[in-house]
């Protein structure tokens, strides 16, 4: 069994566990590894996945080892127990939201996020965001959202920024995902759940007066004019969890605040 270990460089705990892991199992390159173990916090896990998936689209199963604070996407596991975790692991497939974003400068790029795509106003002016939802190019809904912004999150990401903004926590394997406004004006629309097969298009109205930024899992794109988003199997990753810490159970507990 070949494991590639990657650790967060500024975490003492991650460094210490990394040394123990390499002593126990050796170190193999990313290309030859059967598994990748990432030692750090939630943010470091996601940051590392982004870097790895740019090199190779299909990654081996990933074991997240919590050496951070919250560790919602990670396992509480000691180095000596990694092999046991692998043999008994529950596999969770994380499907990201893919966002095609266009800026006022005419730049157009694709991004992907495993938590959410958030549009936030970047001035004192209220954002005015045109919202169109389509199903295989067939128009389902067309409206406008005014306020501080809007969040489009994955099932796993529904426990993060989405939940803090008052959005619902969604079961991991459901076929719906939340669309949640941030401080809407007037405050009569609290968001909704939509099919994860739909495409959501955002168009920034009056973008010169009411500028909006797009944040994809913490990566910021300034002054956008549009974003087209959908959940996709593209760039999906498999995370391994112990039976006690399976991500679907963690999300279920979040739904009941326990």
N, C-alpha and C positions, 0 to 999 in steps of 0.2 A: 504494500500500500504506500503510494507516494504522495506526500503532502507538501504543498508550498505554503510557508508561513510568512505573513505580512503583518508588521506591527506598527502602531502609531509611535512616531519618533519622539514625541514630547510627553509621553505617558510612562512614568517609572514602572507602574504595574505591567503595562504592555511589554516593556523591554525585558523585565524579569521573567515574565511568562514565556516570552519568545525564546529566551536563552534555554529555559527548561524544556520547551517543546523541541527545539533543534537538538538538544542533548539526547532526548528520548527517541526521536523519530528520524533525525537527519533533516536535511533541507534539499528540496528538489526545485527545479526551475518551474516557472509558470507553464511552460510548454509541455513538460513531461509529467506534471502532477495529475493524480487522479482526483484530488480534492484541494481546495484552497481554504486555509484557515486565516481569518482576519481578526487581529487582536487590537481592540480599541473601543470606541463608542459608536453610537448610531451614525453620527455624522461621518466618522472615518470609514465605516463600512460602506456607506453610499459613495463617498468620494473615491474609494478604492475600486469599487465596482465600475464606476464611470471610466476610470483610467484603464482598467483591464479590458473592458468591452470594446474600447476603441482599437485595441490591438487585435482582439479576436472576438468575433461576434458570439460564439457559443462557448460559454465557460463551463468548467467542471463544477460539481456541487460545491457550495460554499458553507463553511462553518463559521459563524460569528461568535467570538469569545469576548464577553463583556469585560473590558478593562476601563470603562468610562463611568458615567454617572447613572443615566436611566437604563440604557441597554434594552430598549423595547424590542429591537429587531435581533437581539443577541441571546446567547446561552450563558448561563452561569455554570461554567465547567472548568475544572482543574485540568492542567495538561495531562496528568496521568490517566484521565478518563475519556480522552478524545476518541480513541479507537472504539471503546464501548458505545459512545454516543453515535458514531458513524454506523455501526452494525444495527443499532436499534432506532435509528433516526426516523422521524416523520419529515417528508420532503414537502416544502411549500414553494409553489411557483409564483414568483412576483412578476406581475405584468405591469409595465410602466404606461404612463400617458406620454404619447409622442406629440410634440407641439411644433408646428411650423410657424415661425414668428417673423414678421416683417417690421422693420423700423422706419422712422421718418427719413432716414438717410438712404433708404432703398435697399438696405441689406436684408437678406432673407436666409434664415438658417433653421435647421431642425434640431430639436433638443428632446431629451426624454427624462422623465422623473418618476421615481418609485413612490413618492409621497404625494406631491401635488404640483399643479401649475396655478400660480396666484397672480392676479392683476391688481396692482395697487396704484392709487393716485400718487403723483410725485410733486404736487404743488398744493397750495391752499384751496384750489378750486375742486369742487366735487367732480368725480369722474362720471362720464356719460358713456356707457359701454353698450353698443349694439350687440344683441345676443341672438344667434340663429342656431337652431338644432336641426340636423338633417339625419335621415336614415337612408343610406345608399343614394345620396343626393336628392332624396325626396324631402321637401320642407315639412317639418313637424311643428316648430314654434319659431316665431320671430317677435322679439320685444326689445326693450331697453332696460338696463339696470343703472340706476344712479346712486352714488354713494362713494365709499372709500375704495371699493373694488369688489372682486369676486374670486372665489376659490373653486377649482375643479380638481378633486382629489381621487386617488385610487382607494380601494377598499382598505388596504393596509395604512395608507396615509390619512384615512378618515379619523384616526385617533389623534392626529397631530394638530396642525394649524386649523384645519377644518373644524375640529371639535372645539378648539378655543374660540372660534368665531361663532359658535352656536349651532354648527352643523351636526348631523346625526352620525353616530358610529355605525359602520356597516359591516356585516359578517364577511369574513375573508373570501369565502367561495361563492358569494352572491353574484348575480349578474346585473346588479345596479351599482351606480356610483353617485356620490353627492355633488351637487352644484350649490354653493353657499355664498350669499352676498356678504360683504363686509360693511356694516353700518349703512344699510340701504336708506334712501330717501325717496318717497316717504317709507316708513318702516312697516309696510304691510306685506311684503313678500319675504318669507324667511328661508327661501331656498327650496330645493326639491331633490328627489332621487330620479335619475334617468337610466335607461338601459345602457350598459357598457358597450353596446354595439353602435351607439349614436356618435356622430361627429358634432362637436361644439365649436362654433365660429364666433370669435369676438372681434368687433370692429370699433375702434376708438373714435367717437364722435367729437368734433371740434378739438382735435388733438393738440393744436398749437396753444389754445387757451387752457385746455384740461389735459395735460400730459399724464401718461400712464406708463409704468414699468411692468415688466413681466419677470416673475421669479420662479424658476424651475428647480425645486429642491435646493434653494439657497443660491443658485446661480442667477445673476441678475442681467436682464437685457433692458437697456434704457430706451425710453421714448419710442414705444411701439405704436404702430397704426393698426395691426391686426395679428391675430393668433388663431390657428386652426388646430384643434386638439381632439385626440381620440385615444382610447385605451387599445393597446396592441400587443400581440405575442412577440413582436420584434423587440429585441434587446431584453427579453425575459430572462430571469435567473432563478436557479433552484437553491433555496436555503435549507439547511438541515437543522432540525430541532429535536431536543429530547422530548419524550412523551410528556414530561411534567411542564415543559416550557414551550409547547407548540404555539406558534403565532396565532392560530385560530382561537385557541383557548384564552390567550392574553386579550385578544380583541373582544371576545365574549364577556370577559370580566370587566373590561372598560365600559361595555354597554350597560352594566349594572353598577358601575362605580365601586367595584370591589377589587 
